[in-house]
Amino acid sequence: MVKITAAEVNKLRKSTGAGMMDCKNALVEAEGDFDKAIEILRKKGQKVAAKRADRESSEGAAIAKVNEDRTNGVIISLNCETDFVAKNDTFVTLAKDLAELALNFDSKEEFLKATYNGLTVEEKLIEQTGVIGEKIEIGGFKKLNAPFVGSYIHAGNKIATLVGLSGAVEGSASAAKDVAMQAAAMNPVALNEDAVEQSVIEKEIEIAKDQLRQEGKPEAMLDKIAQGKLKRFFKDNTLVNQAFIKDSKQTVNQYVKSVDSSLEITGFQRVALGS
């Protein structure tokens, strides 16, 4: 039997994140062959992943990252099954590392095929499923490009947002963060009225009409009153028209204009765990 040293076990543990006993057992089975031991741990991950494929992974960490020149941002969520794992420092560090890598890719599919520490991201997730014993997967993946991009991650990594502004002017950083916090807290359905999907508009009008009918309003008045309710829906649910959470006397758009009259919000992205 090949003698396995503590240094070899520690090296495999650092490389894979697996527990000490799992690493020792893999090295024993591999007769000291480091690469073969990694393969053994990876196969263990595949077996665990297959067993837990139908499990719900609604916990995890939502991480937003922005590149150095503040023109490109990404949000990913690294999902797991329990809050216990989601709060683990090693898990959160992995989520942050993967988010940094994701900045270089335009789609979730490309990102999953990307190389991370000698494995593809997809393979790394399978490996970590074996290490942690829970289903681990990438949930959300959203990108945003703009002349200036800001980000916000809500406490506990449950919600992450990106906001794009029309320019990099004095005050852009604080404005983008404030608006990103707004998007996290108020969960707007769209940037403005024009960006609201027609299906959403039709649903809101129908809901309004049903309520009015229950209140006994005449059928001939329903369209006009429903349009008024729709305007209220736009005010409450589109980012630029929402009341600014730090000063409800102004809209988000008015707040941004107060920072610089030329500044506009060009877009936003939001990822929330469990949604």
ABEGO torsion letter per residue (X at the ends): XBBBBAAAAAAAAAAAGBBAAAAAAAAAAAGGBAAAAAAAAAAAAAAAAAAAAABBBABEBBBBBBBAAGABBBBBBBBBABAAAAABAAAAAAAAAAAAAAAABABAAAAAABBBGGBBAAAAAAAAAAAAGBBBBBBBBBBBBBABBBBBBBBGGABBBBBBBABBBBGAAAAAAAAAAAAAAAGBABABAAABBAAAAAAAAAAAAAAAAAAGBBAAAAAAAAAAAAAAAAAAABAAABBBAABAABBAAAAAAAABAABBBAEBBBBBBGX
